[in-house]
Amino acid sequence: METGVAQVISLSPVRHRDDVLTGAGLLPVLPALRELLPGGLQRGSVVTSGGWGLLSLSLAAGAVADGAWCAIVGVPAVGVRAAAQAGLEPDRLLLVAEPGPGWAQAVASLLDGFDIVLLRPPEQPPAQLRRKLEAAARRYGSVLLVAGDWPGAQSRLLVADTKWTGIGLGHGRLRARKAQVIASGRGAGERPRSAWLWLPGPDGAVTAAAAPAGVAGAGPQGDYSGAAEPLASSG
């Protein structure tokens, strides 16, 4: 698998960055996520999503729609169709389901060739390995999105609460989910932010949502100062 990854990277036109996005070191995010990540995804940074799910894919969708390239590593359950339904353009996407024991080296190489690398680590990497991948992201100006915990991440998002819709009077089908997403960062004076999202909505899209009736706290764009546990799987 490691050889296959290296071959794909060497043949991919994105490695030469002929059409890499320009700007102030930021990659755009979906409109629904802009209150949580003002400005977008910072190049050279690590962002976590608290667990694998639709939120993880949504974090990359805005940039890919705007021309960025994305590699998804370590998520065998994700296929091209599922990624496309989340808004990721298949022509700008590489899936590496099983990177093998040398997954960290594969990720470092992918950070050289792709704007975003979405990773679900097979294990909690030691500090030295994390620093190596963080340095690679900074060096190549890529974003490392981690589905899981990553001490030292510049931005952390997690699903704190969910409300499913579609079941009434004990019957029916789940059609959509409202999720309260919390974002926090490492910057001095950085306050956690909260937003309710359709994750997904009835039409499958990720959009801003009003807070469910009877839920205390802020609406779609509010501050959040409490603690919350990340979901093991969201989406």
N, CA, C and O of each residue as an XYZ file, in Angstrom:
940
protein
N       0.820     -1.203      0.000
C       0.000      0.000      0.000
C       0.854      1.253      0.000
O       0.494      2.232     -0.654
N       1.987      1.258      0.720
C       2.843      2.435      0.775
C       3.382      2.769     -0.601
O       3.443      3.940     -0.975
N       3.782      1.733     -1.376
C       4.275      1.959     -2.732
C       3.186      2.544     -3.601
O       3.436      3.454     -4.392
N       1.950      2.015     -3.456
C       0.837      2.525     -4.244
C       0.571      3.988     -3.954
O       0.313      4.761     -4.876
N       0.630      4.387     -2.681
C       0.425      5.784     -2.317
C       1.485      6.658     -2.960
O       1.174      7.711     -3.517
N       2.736      6.225     -2.886
C       3.825      7.009     -3.469
C       3.647      7.166     -4.973
O       3.922      8.234     -5.519
N       3.188      6.112     -5.651
C       2.982      6.185     -7.095
C       1.873      7.173     -7.439
O       2.002      7.953     -8.382
N       0.781      7.137     -6.672
C      -0.320      8.059     -6.933
C       0.131      9.502     -6.771
O      -0.185     10.354     -7.600
N       0.877      9.777     -5.689
C       1.336     11.138     -5.437
C       2.262     11.610     -6.553
O       2.135     12.738     -7.029
N       3.195     10.751     -6.976
C       4.164     11.158     -7.985
C       3.508     11.427     -9.330
O       4.020     12.227    -10.112
N       2.378     10.771     -9.616
C       1.710     10.943    -10.892
C       0.654     12.047    -10.862
O       0.208     12.514    -11.911
N       0.260     12.457     -9.673
C      -0.813     13.432     -9.559
C      -0.330     14.825     -9.930
O       0.736     15.253     -9.489
N      -1.118     15.543    -10.748
C      -0.724     16.911    -11.105
C      -0.733     17.849     -9.910
O      -0.070     18.886     -9.930
N      -1.487     17.491     -8.856
C      -1.535     18.390     -7.716
C      -0.194     18.465     -7.005
O       0.085     19.448     -6.319
N       0.645     17.438     -7.160
C       1.942     17.461     -6.494
C       2.750     18.668     -6.946
O       3.518     19.238     -6.171
N       2.576     19.048     -8.188
C       3.315     20.189     -8.722
C       2.623     21.516     -8.400
O       3.159     22.585     -8.689
N       1.425     21.443     -7.799
C       0.700     22.630     -7.342
C       0.550     23.684     -8.452
O       0.794     24.872     -8.243
N       0.144     23.210     -9.632
C      -0.059     24.140    -10.730
C      -1.273     25.029    -10.510
O      -1.339     26.139    -11.038
N      -2.255     24.530     -9.711
C      -3.477     25.313     -9.531
C      -3.842     25.426     -8.060
O      -5.020     25.442     -7.701
N      -2.827     25.506     -7.215
C      -3.081     25.647     -5.782
C      -3.776     26.982     -5.521
O      -3.467     27.992     -6.155
N      -4.705     26.970     -4.591
C      -5.435     28.191     -4.281
C      -4.490     29.271     -3.778
O      -3.520     28.993     -3.073
N      -4.788     30.491     -4.150
C      -4.011     31.623     -3.658
C      -4.832     32.362     -2.612
O      -6.038     32.141     -2.509
N      -4.216     33.212     -1.854
C      -4.934     33.961     -0.836
C      -4.040     34.190      0.358
O      -2.820     34.048      0.273
N      -4.648     34.542      1.464
C      -3.908     34.898      2.659
C      -3.680     33.698      3.565
O      -3.823     33.798      4.784
N      -3.332     32.581      2.981
C      -3.040     31.412      3.778
C      -4.258     30.734      4.354
O      -4.144     29.993      5.330
N      -5.436     30.970      3.769
C      -6.678     30.384      4.273
C      -7.385     29.611      3.174
O      -7.371     30.005      2.008
N      -8.006     28.502      3.567
C      -8.850     27.733      2.665
C     -10.302     27.937      3.094
O     -10.600     27.895      4.287
N     -11.205     28.156      2.144
C     -12.593     28.450      2.512
C     -13.308     27.242      3.108
O     -12.933     26.096      2.864
N     -14.349     27.525      3.895
C     -15.200     26.482      4.457
C     -16.629     26.735      3.999
O     -16.940     27.798      3.462
N     -17.491     25.755      4.212
C     -18.895     25.918      3.864
C     -19.493     27.101      4.627
O     -19.065     27.389      5.744
N     -20.466     27.783      4.046
C     -21.089     28.915      4.738
C     -21.555     28.577      6.155
O     -21.459     29.418      7.049
N     -22.053     27.373      6.369
C     -22.559     26.983      7.686
C     -21.465     26.925      8.746
O     -21.747     26.984      9.943
N     -20.209     26.807      8.298
C     -19.088     26.664      9.231
C     -18.321     27.963      9.459
O     -17.374     27.991     10.245
N     -18.715     29.025      8.788
C     -17.917     30.251      8.834
C     -17.939     30.921     10.202
O     -16.962     31.566     10.584
N     -19.021     30.783     10.938
C     -19.063     31.358     12.279
C     -18.177     30.572     13.240
O     -17.690     31.114     14.232
N     -17.975     29.295     12.937
C     -17.136     28.457     13.789
C     -15.662     28.605     13.446
O     -14.800     28.505     14.319
N     -15.377     28.843     12.177
C     -13.999     28.994     11.703
C     -13.902     30.300     10.908
O     -13.838     30.263      9.680
N     -13.890     31.437     11.577
C     -13.837     32.723     10.865
C     -12.625     32.789      9.939
O     -11.492     32.570     10.366
N     -12.873     33.088      8.692
C     -11.798     33.164      7.713
C     -11.551     31.859      6.990
O     -11.103     31.867      5.843
N     -11.831     30.742      7.629
C     -11.615     29.449      6.986
C     -10.568     28.607      7.693
O     -10.267     28.824      8.867
N     -10.020     27.649      6.967
C      -8.984     26.753      7.477
C      -7.618     27.389      7.259
O      -7.265     27.740      6.133
N      -6.865     27.534      8.311
C      -5.533     28.134      8.218
C      -4.547     27.135      7.644
O      -4.377     26.044      8.186
N      -3.892     27.505      6.543
C      -2.858     26.628      5.982
C      -1.754     26.403      7.016
O      -1.397     27.309      7.769
N      -1.225     25.191      7.037
C      -0.163     24.860      7.967
C      -0.651     24.466      9.340
O       0.153     24.293     10.256
N      -1.961     24.318      9.502
C      -2.518     24.032     10.820
C      -3.087     22.621     10.904
O      -3.254     21.929      9.900
N      -3.379     22.218     12.148
C      -4.054     20.956     12.424
C      -5.423     21.284     12.997
O      -5.540     22.087     13.922
N      -6.462     20.659     12.443
C      -7.845     20.868     12.884
C      -8.444     19.512     13.197
O      -8.307     18.580     12.404
N      -9.108     19.382     14.337
C      -9.722     18.113     14.703
C     -11.241     18.234     14.671
O     -11.797     19.320     14.838
N     -11.906     17.091     14.453
C     -13.373     17.070     14.364
C     -14.004     16.207     15.439
O     -15.205     15.940     15.376
N     -13.230     15.757     16.432
C     -13.788     15.035     17.555
C     -14.193     13.606     17.288
O     -14.626     12.923     18.216
N     -14.076     13.126     16.088
C     -14.476     11.765     15.735
C     -14.867     11.727     14.272
O     -15.130     12.765     13.664
N     -14.906     10.531     13.706
C     -15.222     10.437     12.283
C     -16.714     10.605     12.056
O     -17.525     10.061     12.806
N     -17.078     11.351     11.031
C     -18.476     11.529     10.680
C     -18.630     12.587      9.616
O     -17.654     13.017      9.002
N     -19.875     13.008      9.399
C     -20.150     13.995      8.361
C     -19.452     15.321      8.632
O     -19.076     16.022      7.692
N     -19.273     15.672      9.897
C     -18.564     16.912     10.215
C     -17.162     16.899      9.635
O     -16.698     17.917      9.121
N     -16.481     15.766      9.710
C     -15.123     15.662      9.166
C     -15.103     15.972      7.673
O     -14.276     16.755      7.206
N     -16.017     15.357      6.931
C     -16.076     15.594      5.493
C     -16.491     17.035      5.186
O     -15.989     17.645      4.242
N     -17.406     17.566      5.986
C     -17.894     18.920      5.747
C     -16.792     19.955      5.898
O     -16.800     20.977      5.211
N     -15.849     19.700      6.783
C     -14.752     20.651      6.991
C     -13.902     20.814      5.734
O     -13.312     21.872      5.515
N     -13.838     19.777      4.914
C     -13.044     19.848      3.686
C     -13.859     20.279      2.480
O     -13.293     20.705      1.473
N     -15.180     20.175      2.567
C     -16.023     20.355      1.388
C     -15.925     21.748      0.782
O     -15.881     21.883     -0.441
N     -15.891     22.791      1.615
C     -15.852     24.141      1.078
C     -14.605     24.419      0.269
O     -14.676     25.045     -0.789
N     -13.459     23.959      0.756
C     -12.202     24.184      0.050
C     -12.146     23.388     -1.251
O     -11.684     23.895     -2.273
N     -12.613     22.147     -1.214
C     -12.596     21.323     -2.427
C     -13.506     21.926     -3.488
O     -13.166     21.930     -4.671
N     -14.655     22.433     -3.072
C     -15.560     23.079     -4.024
C     -14.919     24.303     -4.664
O     -15.290     24.699     -5.769
N     -13.957     24.899     -3.967
C     -13.289     26.101     -4.469
C     -11.991     25.780     -5.205
O     -11.258     26.688     -5.597
N     -11.702     24.482     -5.396
C     -10.544     24.106     -6.193
C      -9.427     23.399     -5.466
O      -8.430     23.040     -6.093
N      -9.551     23.182     -4.158
C      -8.493     22.503     -3.415
C      -8.536     21.003     -3.668
O      -9.543     20.465     -4.128
N      -7.427     20.338     -3.361
C      -7.318     18.884     -3.474
C      -7.294     18.290     -2.075
O      -6.725     18.868     -1.149
N      -7.924     17.123     -1.934
C      -8.060     16.500     -0.625
C      -7.741     15.014     -0.702
O      -8.138     14.336     -1.650
N      -7.023     14.511      0.298
C      -6.776     13.076      0.453
C      -7.416     12.633      1.759
O      -7.270     13.305      2.780
N      -8.126     11.505      1.738
C      -8.743     10.933      2.930
C      -8.011      9.639      3.255
O      -7.937      8.733      2.425
N      -7.469      9.558      4.468
C      -6.578      8.455      4.835
C      -7.124      7.713      6.053
O      -7.473      8.323      7.064
N      -7.190      6.386      5.937
C      -7.519      5.555      7.087
C      -8.997      5.391      7.376
O      -9.373      5.094      8.510
N      -9.850      5.579      6.367
C     -11.301      5.431      6.568
C     -11.840      4.496      5.490
O     -12.368      4.963      4.481
N     -11.716      3.182      5.687
C     -12.149      2.228      4.657
C     -13.629      2.335      4.305
O     -14.021      2.013      3.183
N     -14.455      2.785      5.251
C     -15.898      2.826      5.012
C     -16.304      3.932      4.043
O     -17.420      3.915      3.524
N     -15.423      4.885      3.793
C     -15.766      6.011      2.921
C     -15.426      5.687      1.476
O     -14.287      5.349      1.156
N     -16.413      5.793      0.615
C     -16.203      5.610     -0.807
C     -16.398      6.915     -1.541
O     -16.724      7.938     -0.939
N     -16.199      6.875     -2.836
C     -16.331      8.088     -3.639
C     -17.747      8.645     -3.558
O     -17.936      9.860     -3.490
N     -18.744      7.760     -3.566
C     -20.135      8.221     -3.536
C     -20.440      8.968     -2.245
O     -21.049     10.037     -2.271
N     -20.015      8.404     -1.112
C     -20.271      9.055      0.176
C     -19.577     10.405      0.251
O     -20.147     11.375      0.751
N     -18.340     10.469     -0.248
C     -17.616     11.736     -0.235
C     -18.300     12.760     -1.130
O     -18.402     13.934     -0.774
N     -18.769     12.313     -2.297
C     -19.444     13.222     -3.216
C     -20.745     13.749     -2.611
O     -21.086     14.918     -2.793
N     -21.470     12.893     -1.894
C     -22.711     13.327     -1.253
C     -22.447     14.390     -0.195
O     -23.312     15.216      0.097
N     -21.239     14.363      0.380
C     -20.865     15.367      1.386
C     -20.331     16.632      0.742
O     -19.978     17.581      1.442
N     -20.264     16.662     -0.590
C     -19.855     17.867     -1.287
C     -18.426     17.877     -1.786
O     -17.949     18.917     -2.239
N     -17.717     16.741     -1.719
C     -16.337     16.683     -2.179
C     -16.300     16.217     -3.634
O     -16.821     15.155     -3.973
N     -15.685     17.018     -4.472
C     -15.579     16.722     -5.898
C     -14.667     15.513     -6.110
O     -13.489     15.571     -5.759
N     -15.188     14.411     -6.679
C     -14.373     13.191     -6.844
C     -13.091     13.410     -7.636
O     -12.088     12.745     -7.377
N     -13.106     14.327     -8.594
C     -11.924     14.559     -9.411
C     -10.788     15.214     -8.629
O      -9.651     15.249     -9.098
N     -11.088     15.727     -7.452
C     -10.052     16.360     -6.624
C      -9.892     15.631     -5.296
O      -9.572     16.231     -4.270
N     -10.121     14.333     -5.341
C     -10.137     13.547     -4.121
C      -9.321     12.266     -4.304
O      -9.405     11.603     -5.338
N      -8.538     11.936     -3.288
C      -7.806     10.665     -3.258
C      -8.186      9.923     -1.983
O      -8.100     10.481     -0.889
N      -8.606      8.665     -2.119
C      -8.957      7.832     -0.974
C      -7.856      6.808     -0.732
O      -7.504      6.035     -1.623
N      -7.321      6.814      0.477
C      -6.306      5.836      0.887
C      -6.896      5.090      2.084
O      -6.676      5.465      3.235
N      -7.640      4.039      1.795
C      -8.402      3.356      2.834
C      -7.507      2.695      3.869
O      -7.749      2.818      5.070
N      -6.481      1.999      3.415
C      -5.604      1.240      4.313
C      -4.155      1.645      4.046
O      -3.498      1.023      3.212
N      -3.642      2.659      4.721
C      -2.280      3.119      4.439
C      -1.193      2.192      4.964
O      -0.028      2.340      4.595
N      -1.557      1.227      5.828
C      -0.565      0.276      6.321
C       0.212      0.796      7.513
O      -0.061      1.887      8.014
N       1.187      0.011      7.970
C       1.955      0.411      9.164
C       2.746      1.694      8.966
O       3.067      2.376      9.940
N       3.062      2.030      7.736
C       3.787      3.274      7.464
C       2.858      4.441      7.185
O       3.158      5.294      6.351
N       1.720      4.481      7.887
C       0.722      5.507      7.590
C       1.249      6.922      7.802
O       0.887      7.836      7.060
N       2.086      7.106      8.792
C       2.579      8.455      9.071
C       3.424      8.989      7.919
O       3.308     10.161      7.560
N       4.272      8.145      7.336
C       5.079      8.567      6.200
C       4.189      8.869      4.999
O       4.441      9.811      4.248
N       3.137      8.052      4.825
C       2.200      8.310      3.730
C       1.516      9.659      3.912
O       1.356     10.411      2.951
N       1.114      9.965      5.138
C       0.462     11.246      5.409
C       1.427     12.407      5.155
O       1.038     13.421      4.576
N       2.681     12.261      5.585
C       3.671     13.310      5.350
C       3.843     13.571      3.856
O       3.959     14.720      3.432
N       3.859     12.501      3.061
C       3.988     12.665      1.608
C       2.750     13.311      1.009
O       2.853     14.142      0.107
N       1.573     12.927      1.511
C       0.337     13.508      0.998
C       0.227     14.988      1.333
O      -0.326     15.761      0.551
N       0.744     15.387      2.479
C       0.731     16.805      2.837
C       1.546     17.630      1.858
O       1.293     18.822      1.687
N       2.512     17.011      1.222
C       3.317     17.686      0.196
C       2.521     17.893     -1.077
O       2.761     18.852     -1.811
N       1.568     16.996     -1.349
C       0.879     17.042     -2.627
C      -0.554     17.515     -2.598
O      -1.123     17.796     -3.653
N      -1.162     17.613     -1.424
C      -2.573     17.957     -1.334
C      -2.780     19.131     -0.383
O      -2.033     19.316      0.578
N      -3.805     19.914     -0.675
C      -4.108     21.059      0.175
C      -4.645     20.615      1.530
O      -4.356     21.238      2.552
N      -5.430     19.533      1.537
C      -6.034     19.015      2.762
C      -5.798     17.516      2.836
O      -5.991     16.799      1.855
N      -5.380     17.048      4.004
C      -5.311     15.616      4.269
C      -6.216     15.336      5.459
O      -5.985     15.825      6.565
N      -7.248     14.543      5.210
C      -8.204     14.171      6.251
C      -7.792     12.795      6.764
O      -7.830     11.815      6.021
N      -7.402     12.724      8.022
C      -6.800     11.513      8.583
C      -7.600     10.994      9.764
O      -7.986     11.749     10.656
N      -7.844      9.674      9.752
C      -8.276      9.004     10.971
C      -7.131      8.093     11.391
O      -6.955      7.023     10.809
N      -6.353      8.495     12.384
C      -5.180      7.697     12.773
C      -5.594      6.331     13.305
O      -6.599      6.218     14.007
N      -4.833      5.296     12.978
C      -5.147      3.962     13.498
C      -4.875      3.835     14.990
O      -5.340      2.896     15.637
N      -4.128      4.773     15.523
C      -3.759      4.763     16.934
C      -3.384      6.181     17.334
O      -3.187      7.041     16.476
N      -3.287      6.421     18.625
C      -2.853      7.740     19.084
C      -1.357      7.871     18.850
O      -0.573      7.182     19.503
N      -0.939      8.743     17.930
C       0.487      8.856     17.628
C       1.252      9.505     18.772
O       0.719     10.383     19.451
N       2.498      9.084     18.995
C       3.320      9.719     20.037
C       3.646     11.164     19.669
O       3.490     11.583     18.522
N       4.096     11.904     20.660
C       4.353     13.336     20.474
C       5.359     13.597     19.353
O       5.180     14.529     18.568
N       6.399     12.795     19.273
C       7.423     13.018     18.250
C       6.836     12.880     16.854
O       7.166     13.657     15.958
N       5.970     11.896     16.671
C       5.357     11.691     15.362
C       4.378     12.817     15.039
O       4.300     13.270     13.897
N       3.644     13.258     16.034
C       2.728     14.378     15.803
C       3.501     15.616     15.371
O       3.093     16.317     14.445
N       4.612     15.884     16.040
C       5.405     17.066     15.684
C       5.936     16.963     14.255
O       6.020     17.965     13.546
N       6.292     15.760     13.840
C       6.790     15.569     12.474
C       5.706     15.920     11.450
O       5.980     16.602     10.463
N       4.484     15.456     11.685
C       3.407     15.739     10.745
C       2.965     17.200     10.818
O       2.612     17.794      9.799
N       2.984     17.771     12.001
C       2.675     19.202     12.130
C       3.686     20.037     11.361
O       3.323     21.011     10.703
N       4.961     19.652     11.445
C       6.005     20.381     10.719
C       5.808     20.245      9.218
O       6.042     21.195      8.470
N       5.375     19.053      8.767
C       5.132     18.848      7.334
C       3.981     19.729      6.859
O       4.051     20.312      5.777
N       2.927     19.828      7.659
C       1.799     20.691      7.281
C       2.238     22.146      7.161
O       1.842     22.841      6.225
N       3.052     22.607      8.104
C       3.532     23.996      8.044
C       4.441     24.200      6.838
O       4.338     25.208      6.139
N       5.329     23.243      6.598
C       6.297     23.387      5.514
C       5.615     23.460      4.154
O       6.015     24.248      3.297
N       4.583     22.637      3.954
C       3.936     22.567      2.648
C       2.690     23.449      2.558
O       2.076     23.548      1.496
N       2.316     24.090      3.668
C       1.133     24.947      3.632
C      -0.157     24.185      3.451
O      -1.107     24.704      2.865
N      -0.210     22.952      3.950
C      -1.412     22.136      3.857
C      -2.157     22.156      5.182
O      -1.641     22.649      6.185
N      -3.368     21.623      5.183
C      -4.167     21.503      6.398
C      -4.326     20.028      6.727
O      -4.724     19.230      5.878
N      -4.014     19.673      7.964
C      -4.209     18.309      8.437
C      -5.491     18.279      9.263
O      -5.537     18.811     10.372
N      -6.539     17.645      8.708
C      -7.794     17.457      9.419
C      -7.769     16.086     10.075
O      -7.591     15.076      9.394
N      -7.944     16.042     11.373
C      -7.845     14.777     12.112
C      -9.200     14.415     12.689
O      -9.798     15.198     13.428
N      -9.683     13.228     12.352
C     -10.898     12.683     12.955
C     -10.472     11.930     14.210
O     -10.174     10.737     14.161
N     -10.448     12.636     15.323
C      -9.965     12.067     16.565
C      -9.246     13.126     17.380
O      -9.310     14.316     17.071
N      -8.573     12.688     18.405
C      -7.866     13.621     19.276
C      -6.456     13.886     18.751
O      -5.799     12.984     18.230
N      -6.002     15.116     18.889
C      -4.655     15.493     18.453
C      -4.170     16.621     19.362
O      -4.428     17.791     19.077
N      -3.483     16.295     20.434
C      -2.967     17.351     21.315
C      -2.128     18.355     20.520
O      -1.270     17.972     19.725
N      -2.385     19.625     20.746
C      -1.640     20.645     20.031
C      -2.339     21.178     18.797
O      -1.813     22.071     18.133
N      -3.526     20.647     18.469
C      -4.257     21.145     17.297
C      -4.604     22.618     17.472
O      -4.942     23.056     18.572
N      -4.518     23.382     16.381
C      -4.832     24.806     16.448
C      -6.327     25.059     16.600
O      -6.732     26.026     17.244
N      -7.148     24.190     16.006
C      -8.608     24.331     16.095
C      -9.227     22.976     16.377
O      -8.803     21.954     15.838
N     -10.241     22.987     17.236
C     -10.945     21.753     17.579
C     -12.441     21.966     17.414
O     -13.002     22.930     17.935
N     -13.073     21.072     16.697
C     -14.523     21.093     16.567
C     -15.067     19.750     17.044
O     -14.444     18.709     16.837
N     -16.220     19.784     17.677
C     -16.847     18.538     18.097
C     -18.360     18.713     18.130
O     -18.874     19.821     18.284
N     -19.044     17.614     17.986
C     -20.500     17.599     18.083
C     -20.863     17.406     19.541
O     -20.543     16.380     20.141
N     -21.542     18.411     20.117
C     -21.867     18.377     21.540
C     -23.265     17.849     21.807
O     -23.518     17.284     22.871
N     -24.184     18.026     20.851
C     -25.557     17.592     21.051
C     -26.185     17.348     19.693
O     -25.787     17.961     18.703
N     -27.158     16.464     19.640
C     -27.841     16.170     18.384
C     -29.337     16.009     18.618
O     -29.771     15.564     19.681
N     -30.106     16.375     17.618
C     -31.562     16.210     17.626
C     -31.983     15.690     16.257
O     -31.869     16.393     15.254
N     -32.468     14.455     16.225
C     -32.921     13.874     14.967
C     -34.370     14.283     14.706
O     -35.150     14.487     15.636
N     -34.711     14.399     13.428
C     -36.078     14.682     13.030
C     -36.548     13.601     12.064
O     -35.745     12.929     11.417
N     -37.865     13.450     11.982
C     -38.422     12.492     11.035
C     -39.278     11.426     11.674
O     -40.092     10.801     10.992
N     -39.116     11.199     12.978
C     -39.929     10.201     13.662
C     -41.027     10.916     14.443
O     -40.749     11.789     15.264
N     -42.255     10.542     14.181
C     -43.376     11.139     14.895
C     -44.319     10.075     15.400
O     -44.618      9.115     14.689
N     -44.786     10.234     16.612
C     -45.736      9.295     17.214
C     -45.225      7.861     17.176
O     -45.992      6.911     17.021
N     -43.908      7.730     17.323
C     -43.339      6.392     17.433
C     -43.084      5.679     16.130
O     -42.717      4.504     16.130
N     -43.270      6.363     15.017
C     -43.001      5.698     13.736
C     -42.474      6.725     12.743
O     -42.491      7.927     13.007
N     -42.008      6.237     11.602
C     -41.423      7.103     10.589
C     -39.945      6.832     10.433
O     -39.397      5.940     11.081
N     -39.300      7.600      9.572
C     -37.876      7.433      9.289
C     -37.094      8.680      9.700
O     -37.577      9.807      9.588
N     -35.872      8.443     10.177
C     -34.987      9.566     10.467
C     -34.625     10.248      9.152
O     -34.119      9.607      8.231
N     -34.887     11.555      9.069
C     -34.651     12.257      7.816
C     -33.520     13.265      7.893
O     -32.849     13.527      6.896
N     -33.307     13.830      9.069
C     -32.314     14.887      9.188
C     -31.856     14.966     10.638
O     -32.498     14.434     11.543
N     -30.730     15.645     10.833
C     -30.186     15.778     12.177
C     -29.701     17.199     12.412
O     -28.929     17.744     11.623
N     -30.161     17.791     13.504
C     -29.586     19.039     13.968
C     -28.466     18.702     14.942
O     -28.627     17.850     15.816
N     -27.341     19.371     14.788
C     -26.200     19.113     15.658
C     -25.637     20.428     16.170
O     -25.460     21.380     15.409
N     -25.357     20.470     17.461
C     -24.673     21.620     18.025
C     -23.176     21.344     17.944
O     -22.673     20.396     18.547
N     -22.485     22.174     17.203
C     -21.045     22.007     17.002
C     -20.313     23.091     17.786
O     -20.654     24.271     17.707
N     -19.315     22.675     18.534
C     -18.509     23.585     19.340
C     -17.124     23.690     18.716
O     -16.516     22.676     18.372
N     -16.630     24.900     18.571
C     -15.288     25.138     18.031
C     -14.464     25.889     19.058
O     -14.938     26.849     19.665
N     -13.241     25.455     19.251
C     -12.325     26.148     20.161
C     -10.949     26.186     19.520
O     -10.654     25.410     18.611
N     -10.109     27.094     19.998
C      -8.777     27.251     19.426
C      -7.748     27.517     20.488
O      -8.059     27.575     21.678
N      -6.505     27.681     20.047
C      -5.387     27.853     20.966
C      -4.994     29.306     21.168
O      -4.190     29.609     22.049
N      -5.541     30.204     20.374
C      -5.119     31.596     20.441
C      -5.426     32.245     21.777
O      -6.377     31.866     22.461
N      -4.613     33.229     22.144
C      -4.840     33.962     23.381
C      -6.185     34.669     23.311
O      -6.486     35.366     22.341
N      -6.983     34.483     24.343
C      -8.287     35.114     24.376
C      -9.317     34.438     23.498
O     -10.435     34.936     23.369
N      -8.971     33.321     22.894
C      -9.891     32.605     22.023
C     -11.029     32.020     22.845
O     -10.797     31.270     23.793
N     -12.260     32.366     22.478
C     -13.420     31.840     23.178
C     -14.074     30.758     22.338
O     -14.167     30.897     21.119
N     -14.527     29.688     22.965
C     -15.258     28.669     22.206
C     -16.494     29.276     21.545
O     -17.128     30.175     22.097
N     -16.821     28.779     20.370
C     -17.994     29.237     19.633
C     -18.926     28.054     19.408
O     -18.489     26.907     19.321
N     -20.206     28.354     19.316
C     -21.216     27.319     19.161
C     -22.122     27.641     17.986
O     -22.452     28.803     17.754
N     -22.524     26.619     17.244
C     -23.487     26.809     16.159
C     -24.301     25.528     16.001
O     -23.780     24.419     16.112
N     -25.579     25.711     15.742
C     -26.429     24.566     15.389
C     -26.431     24.426     13.868
O     -26.627     25.398     13.138
N     -26.210     23.209     13.414
C     -26.163     22.919     11.980
C     -27.130     21.788     11.643
O     -27.435     20.938     12.479
N     -27.602     21.800     10.403
C     -28.209     20.600      9.844
C     -27.053     19.717      9.387
O     -26.272     20.102      8.517
N     -26.951     18.525      9.983
C     -25.787     17.678      9.726
C     -26.212     16.206      9.595
O     -25.887     15.408     10.474
N     -26.927     15.823      8.526
C     -27.341     16.637      7.381
C     -28.777     17.127      7.540
O     -29.493     16.749      8.467
N     -29.176     18.000      6.580
C     -30.554     18.449      6.528
C     -31.412     17.478      5.742
O     -30.905     16.472      5.245
N     -32.697     17.756      5.620
C     -33.592     16.867      4.868
C     -33.150     16.628      3.430
O     -33.437     15.578      2.853
N     -32.453     17.603      2.853
C     -31.975     17.456      1.470
C     -30.563     16.907      1.399
O     -29.995     16.808      0.312
N     -29.978     16.543      2.551
C     -28.625     15.997      2.584
C     -27.534     17.026      2.720
O     -26.364     16.670      2.859
N     -27.892     18.313      2.685
C     -26.886     19.367      2.735
C     -26.562     19.752      4.177
O     -27.352     19.525      5.093
N     -25.380     20.341      4.352
C     -24.956     20.866      5.646
C     -25.182     22.368      5.623
O     -24.518     23.090      4.879
N     -26.119     22.839      6.439
C     -26.465     24.249      6.466
C     -26.684     24.690      7.914
O     -26.774     23.862      8.821
N     -26.768     26.003      8.115
C     -27.043     26.535      9.444
C     -28.459     26.176      9.858
O     -29.349     26.055      9.016
N     -28.667     26.002     11.175
C     -29.978     25.632     11.699
C     -30.269     26.449     12.952
O     -29.353     26.894     13.645
N     -31.537     26.636     13.230
C     -31.935     27.277     14.472
C     -31.827     26.258     15.605
O     -31.982     25.055     15.390
N     -31.561     26.751     16.800
C     -31.505     25.860     17.956
C     -32.866     25.216     18.165
O     -33.889     25.884     18.016
N     -32.900     23.924     18.511
C     -34.185     23.255     18.739
C     -34.986     23.936     19.844
O     -34.412     24.505     20.773
N     -36.289     23.877     19.741
C     -37.160     24.476     20.741
C     -36.870     23.882     22.113
O     -36.731     22.668     22.262
N     -36.782     24.747     23.104
C     -36.559     24.274     24.458
C     -35.113     24.064     24.824
O     -34.811     23.693     25.958
N     -34.202     24.295     23.881
C     -32.778     24.131     24.170
C     -32.227     25.450     24.669
O     -32.347     26.470     23.991
N     -31.626     25.443     25.840
C     -31.058     26.667     26.401
C     -29.779     27.028     25.679
O     -29.107     26.162     25.118
N     -29.437     28.322     25.692
C     -28.167     28.747     25.107
C     -28.385     29.535     23.848
O     -29.505     29.925     23.518
N     -27.298     29.762     23.149
C     -27.332     30.625     21.980
C     -27.940     29.919     20.799
O     -28.095     28.698     20.796
N     -28.286     30.704     19.788
C     -28.799     30.179     18.542
C     -27.670     29.763     17.637
O     -26.612     29.355     18.117
N     -27.875     29.858     16.310
C     -26.883     29.373     15.363
C     -25.511     30.000     15.511
O     -24.517     29.348     15.190
N     -25.408     31.261     15.993
C     -24.099     31.880     16.157
C     -23.981     32.378     17.597
O     -24.287     33.537     17.878
N     -23.548     31.525     18.492
C     -23.443     31.926     19.881
C     -22.130     31.496     20.467
O     -21.384     30.726     19.862
N     -21.845     32.003     21.659
C     -20.656     31.573     22.382
C     -21.018     30.401     23.278
O     -22.161     30.267     23.714
N     -20.051     29.570     23.542
C     -20.262     28.409     24.385
C     -19.078     28.299     25.318
O     -17.934     28.278     24.863
N     -19.324     28.229     26.595
C     -18.232     28.195     27.550
C     -18.218     26.940     28.383
O     -17.422     26.824     29.314
N     -19.097     25.981     28.062
C     -19.130     24.733     28.813
C     -18.257     23.687     28.195
O     -17.663     23.902     27.139
N     -18.174     22.539     28.854
C     -17.395     21.418     28.341
C     -18.316     20.427     27.683
O     -19.484     20.319     28.054
N     -17.805     19.698     26.706
C     -18.588     18.685     26.031
C     -17.675     17.563     25.590
O     -16.512     17.781     25.252
N     -18.210     16.379     25.599
C     -17.444     15.222     25.154
C     -17.678     14.997     23.679
O     -18.825     15.045     23.235
N     -16.620     14.749     22.884
C     -16.793     14.474     21.477
C     -17.488     13.149     21.262
O     -17.343     12.225     22.062
N     -18.243     13.058     20.183
C     -18.891     11.808     19.832
C     -17.869     10.863     19.226
O     -16.939     11.300     18.548
N     -18.036      9.576     19.466
C     -17.147      8.588     18.859
C     -17.356      8.553     17.365
O     -16.416      8.309     16.607
N     -18.583      8.795     16.932
C     -18.884      8.830     15.519
C     -20.026      9.787     15.311
O     -21.063      9.666     15.963
N     -19.857     10.744     14.408
C     -20.903     11.715     14.149
C     -21.221     11.750     12.674
O     -20.388     12.193     11.884
N     -22.347     11.318     12.287
C     -22.741     11.351     10.888
C     -23.015     10.006     10.348
O     -23.360      9.871      9.174
